[in-house]
Amino acid sequence: MTDNKNKIEQQVHDKVGAFNKRRTGIAIPAGILLTILFLWPVASFESFPTRLALLCCILFLFCSLAFVLPGKSALVSFVITTTILASLILYKQRDLKVFLILFMINLGSLFISYITVNDFTDSAYGEFETINRLKKEATTDSLTQLLNRNGLEQTLETAWALSKRDKKNVGFLLIDIDYFKSYNDTFGHLKGDNILKQVADSVKTCFKRETDIISRFGGEEFLIFLSDVDDDHMVELAKLLSATITDLEIKATADNNPCDFLSVSIGVASGVPQPHDLLTDFYIRVDEALYHAKKSGRNCISYKGTIIKNRIRQSPDNTANSVCTLGV
C-alpha cells in the first residue's frame, strides 16, 4: 500500500513539473513584458521603489495564476516578495497604507496558489489512483490477488528476456487442484472460491522471492515461474507446496480420491532458455508434465518423466491405513 502511495505521489509530482514546464514558454515573455511596463523608463520616475515593490507583487500573483506552485515554493516566494516590499517601503518611508495594500496582494496570491495546488494535486491524485487501480484490475485475479493470464504475460516478458540474456536456469511449475469440481458440486462455488484463496495463500507462503512470478493460470490451475534456481531446489519447493496444501486438512469430496484431504498435482519443467526458445515451448512442456502427474494418480509431482509421490494424508478414522510415500 505504501509503495503504491509513493508511486502515485511521484506521478503527481512529475505531472506538476510537466504542467509548469509547458507554461514556461508563455510565462517568460509575459513576465518580461510586465517588467518593462512597470519599470520603463526608470530614470523619469521618483517612485521607482514603489513600482519595483508593486512589480514583485504582480509577478507573484501572475505566477500563482499561471503555475502550480507547491506549498514550499509558494511560501518562499511570499516571504521573498514581502521582504523586498518591506525593505523598499521602509527605505523610502512610504505610507503604511501602500505597504498594507501590497501585502494583501501578496497574501491573496499565496491563498490562490494554495487553492490551485490543492485542486490540481487532488485531481491528479484521483486520476492516477484510478489509472493504477484499473491497471491492477486488468493484470490481477480478483479472487486470489495473484497475477491473471494478462498480468503473467506482461511480467514474464521482461523476466524471460533477462533469463535468456544472462543464461540463467528457469523453472515452471503448473499446479492443478485435484478433483476440484467435486468441491464446487458438493459445497457450492462460494466454498470452492474459499479453497482457491487458501491454495493461493499457500503458494505465496512457499514462493517468497521477489523474482518469483505467481499467477492463477486457469480455473483451478496456478503457474509459477522461477528464475536463477537449480533443479533440486525447484523440486524441493514443489514438494513443500504439495505438503503445505495437504496440511490445510480440507476434507476431500471425491470418492476416487485416495487422500482424505485436498491435494494437488504439479508439473515441473526447467532449463536454460536458448535464443530460439519461446515461452510457449516451456508452457507446453510444463503442461505435459502436469498431464503426466494427473494420469499417474494425482497428488504427485512430475519432473523430467519421473513421478514423485506426495504423502497420503488420512483422517484419524483411517490412521490404520495411512501411508507416507513422499519420494520417487
C-alpha positions in Angstrom: 0.0 0.0 0.0 2.8 2.4 0.9 4.7 1.6 -2.3 1.6 2.4 -4.3 1.0 5.7 -2.5 4.7 6.7 -3.1 4.3 5.8 -6.8 1.2 7.9 -7.1 2.8 10.8 -5.3 5.8 10.6 -7.7 3.4 10.6 -10.7 1.6 13.7 -9.3 5.0 15.4 -8.8 6.0 14.6 -12.3 2.7 15.9 -13.7 3.1 19.2 -11.8 6.6 19.6 -13.2 5.4 18.8 -16.8 2.5 21.3 -16.4 4.7 24.1 -15.2 7.2 23.4 -17.9 4.6 23.8 -20.6 3.5 27.1 -19.1 7.1 28.5 -19.0 7.0 29.3 -22.7 4.1 31.7 -22.2 5.0 32.9 -18.8 8.5 34.1 -19.5 7.6 36.6 -22.3 4.6 37.7 -20.2 6.9 38.3 -17.2 9.4 40.3 -19.3 6.5 42.4 -20.7 5.2 43.1 -17.2 8.7 44.1 -16.0 9.2 46.5 -18.9 5.7 48.1 -18.4 6.4 48.7 -14.7 10.0 49.8 -14.8 10.5 51.7 -18.1 11.7 54.4 -18.2 13.3 54.0 -14.8 15.1 57.4 -14.6 11.9 59.5 -15.1 10.0 58.2 -12.0 10.9 59.1 -8.4 8.5 56.3 -7.3 10.7 53.6 -8.7 11.0 51.7 -5.3 7.2 51.6 -5.1 6.9 50.5 -8.7 9.5 47.7 -8.0 7.6 46.6 -5.0 4.3 46.6 -7.0 6.1 44.6 -9.8 7.2 41.9 -7.3 3.6 41.6 -6.0 2.2 41.4 -9.5 4.8 38.9 -10.7 4.0 36.7 -7.6 0.2 37.0 -8.4 0.9 36.1 -12.1 3.0 33.1 -11.1 0.2 31.9 -8.7 -2.3 32.1 -11.6 0.0 30.7 -14.3 1.8 27.9 -12.5 1.1 25.2 -9.9 3.4 26.2 -7.1 3.9 23.6 -4.4 3.4 24.8 -0.8 7.1 25.3 -0.1 7.7 27.2 -3.4 4.7 29.5 -2.8 5.7 30.2 0.8 9.3 31.0 -0.2 8.0 33.3 -3.0 5.7 35.0 -0.5 8.5 35.6 2.0 10.9 37.0 -0.6 8.3 39.2 -2.2 7.1 40.6 1.1 10.7 41.1 2.4 11.5 43.1 -0.8 8.3 45.1 -0.4 9.0 45.9 3.3 12.6 46.9 2.6 11.7 49.2 -0.3 8.8 50.8 1.6 10.8 51.3 4.7 13.8 52.6 2.8 11.7 55.4 1.1 9.5 55.8 4.2 6.4 55.4 2.2 2.9 55.4 3.6 2.0 52.3 5.6 -1.2 52.1 3.6 0.8 51.3 0.4 2.6 48.5 2.3 -0.6 47.0 3.6 -2.3 47.1 0.2 0.7 45.4 -1.5 1.0 42.9 1.4 -2.7 42.0 1.0 -2.0 41.3 -2.7 0.8 39.0 -1.7 -1.4 37.3 0.8 -4.1 36.8 -1.8 -1.5 35.4 -4.2 -0.4 32.9 -1.6 -4.0 31.9 -1.0 -4.7 31.5 -4.7 -1.5 29.4 -5.0 -2.6 27.2 -2.1 -6.1 26.6 -3.6 -4.6 25.9 -7.1 -2.1 23.4 -6.0 -4.6 21.6 -3.8 -7.2 21.4 -6.6 -4.6 20.3 -9.1 -2.9 17.6 -6.9 -6.3 16.3 -5.7 -7.5 15.9 -9.3 -4.2 14.4 -10.4 -4.0 12.0 -7.4 -7.5 10.8 -8.1 -6.7 10.3 -11.8 -3.5 8.3 -11.2 -5.2 6.3 -8.4 -8.0 5.3 -10.9 -5.5 4.5 -13.6 -3.3 2.4 -11.3 -6.4 0.6 -9.9 -7.6 -0.2 -13.4 -4.2 -1.4 -14.4 -4.0 -3.6 -11.4 -7.5 -5.0 -12.1 -6.5 -5.7 -15.7 -3.5 -7.8 -14.5 -4.7 -9.2 -11.2 -7.1 -12.1 -10.5 -9.8 -10.5 -8.2 -10.3 -13.7 -6.2 -6.8 -14.7 -5.3 -5.0 -11.4 -5.8 -2.4 -13.2 -7.9 -1.5 -12.3 -11.5 -4.0 -13.3 -14.1 -3.1 -14.5 -17.6 -2.7 -11.0 -18.9 -0.5 -9.9 -15.9 1.5 -13.1 -16.2 2.4 -12.4 -19.9 3.3 -8.8 -19.2 5.5 -9.7 -16.2 7.1 -12.7 -17.8 8.1 -10.8 -20.9 10.9 -9.0 -19.0 11.9 -11.8 -16.7 12.2 -14.2 -19.7 14.3 -11.8 -21.7 16.7 -11.3 -18.7 17.0 -15.1 -18.1 17.8 -15.5 -21.8 20.4 -12.8 -21.7 22.1 -14.0 -18.5 21.7 -17.7 -19.4 20.0 -18.5 -16.1 18.3 -21.7 -15.3 14.5 -21.2 -15.1 11.6 -23.3 -13.9 7.9 -23.5 -14.5 5.5 -25.2 -12.0 2.0 -25.8 -13.1 -0.3 -26.7 -10.2 -3.8 -28.2 -10.5 -6.2 -28.9 -7.6 -7.2 -32.5 -7.6 -10.9 -33.2 -8.2 -11.7 -29.5 -7.7 -15.0 -29.8 -9.5 -16.3 -32.1 -6.7 -15.8 -29.3 -4.1 -17.9 -27.0 -6.2 -20.6 -29.6 -6.7 -20.6 -30.6 -3.1 -20.3 -27.3 -1.2 -21.1 -24.7 -3.8 -19.0 -22.2 -5.6 -18.5 -19.9 -2.5 -16.8 -22.7 -0.7 -14.9 -23.5 -3.9 -13.7 -19.9 -4.1 -12.5 -20.0 -0.4 -10.5 -23.1 -1.3 -8.9 -21.3 -4.2 -7.9 -18.5 -1.9 -6.4 -20.9 0.6 -4.4 -22.6 -2.0 -3.2 -19.2 -3.4 -2.1 -18.2 0.1 -0.2 -21.5 0.4 1.6 -20.8 -2.9 2.6 -17.3 -1.7 3.9 -18.8 1.5 6.2 -21.2 -0.3 7.4 -18.9 -3.0 8.6 -15.7 -1.3 11.4 -14.3 -3.5 10.7 -11.0 -5.3 11.7 -12.6 -8.6 9.1 -15.5 -8.2 6.2 -14.9 -10.5 2.9 -16.5 -9.4 -0.3 -16.5 -11.3 -3.7 -18.0 -11.5 -3.4 -19.7 -14.8 -6.9 -21.1 -15.2 -9.9 -22.1 -13.1 -8.1 -24.2 -10.6 -4.6 -24.0 -12.1 -1.7 -21.9 -10.9 1.6 -21.2 -12.8 4.8 -20.3 -11.0 7.9 -19.0 -12.8 11.3 -19.3 -11.0 14.5 -17.8 -12.3 18.1 -18.4 -11.3 17.3 -21.6 -9.3 18.8 -25.1 -9.5 16.6 -28.1 -10.3 17.0 -29.8 -6.9 15.7 -26.7 -5.1 12.9 -26.4 -7.5 11.7 -29.9 -6.8 12.0 -29.3 -3.1 9.8 -26.3 -3.4 7.3 -28.3 -5.3 7.3 -30.9 -2.5 6.9 -28.2 0.1 3.9 -26.7 -1.7 2.3 -30.1 -2.1 2.7 -30.9 1.6 1.6 -27.4 2.7 -1.7 -27.7 0.8 -2.4 -31.2 2.2 -1.7 -29.8 5.7 -4.6 -27.4 5.2 -6.7 -30.5 6.0 -9.6 -29.6 3.7 -11.7 -32.7 3.6 -11.7 -34.4 0.2 -15.1 -34.8 -1.5 -14.3 -37.1 -4.5 -15.0 -40.8 -3.9 -12.0 -41.8 -6.0 -9.5 -39.5 -4.2 -7.0 -41.8 -2.4 -6.3 -39.0 0.1 -8.8 -37.8 2.7 -7.7 -34.2 2.3 -7.3 -31.7 -0.5 -4.3 -32.4 -2.7 -2.6 -31.0 -5.8 -0.9 -32.4 -8.9 2.2 -30.5 -10.0 4.1 -30.5 -13.3 7.6 -29.1 -13.4 9.7 -28.0 -16.4 13.1 -26.4 -16.2 16.1 -25.5 -18.3 18.3 -22.6 -19.5 16.3 -20.8 -22.2 18.2 -20.7 -25.6 17.9 -17.7 -28.0 15.4 -19.6 -30.2 13.3 -20.8 -27.3 9.8 -19.3 -26.8 7.7 -19.1 -23.6 5.1 -21.3 -25.3 7.7 -24.1 -25.6 8.0 -24.2 -21.8 4.3 -23.8 -21.4 3.8 -27.0 -23.5 6.5 -28.8 -21.5 5.1 -28.0 -18.1 1.5 -28.7 -19.3 2.7 -32.2 -20.5 4.3 -32.7 -17.1 1.1 -31.8 -15.3 -0.9 -34.2 -17.5 1.6 -36.9 -16.6 1.1 -36.3 -12.9 -2.7 -36.4 -13.2 -2.5 -39.5 -15.3 -0.3 -41.1 -12.7 -2.9 -41.0 -9.9 -2.7 -37.3 -8.9 -1.4 -36.0 -5.6 2.1 -36.2 -7.1 4.8 -34.2 -8.9 6.0 -35.0 -12.4 9.5 -33.9 -13.2 11.5 -35.0 -16.3 9.3 -38.0 -16.7 9.7 -39.1 -13.1 6.8 -39.2 -10.7 7.4 -38.0 -7.1 4.6 -39.2 -4.9 3.3 -37.0 -2.1 2.4 -38.4 1.3 -1.2 -39.6 1.5 -2.8 -37.9 4.5 -5.8 -39.5 6.0 -8.2 -38.5 8.7 -7.9 -40.0 12.3 -10.6 -42.5 11.4 -8.3 -44.0 8.8 -5.0 -43.9 10.5 -4.6 -47.6 10.4 -4.4 -47.4 6.6 -2.3 -44.2 6.4 0.6 -44.3 4.1 3.5 -41.9 3.6 5.1 -42.1 0.1 7.0 -38.9 -0.4 9.8 -39.9 -2.7 10.5 -41.2 -6.2 
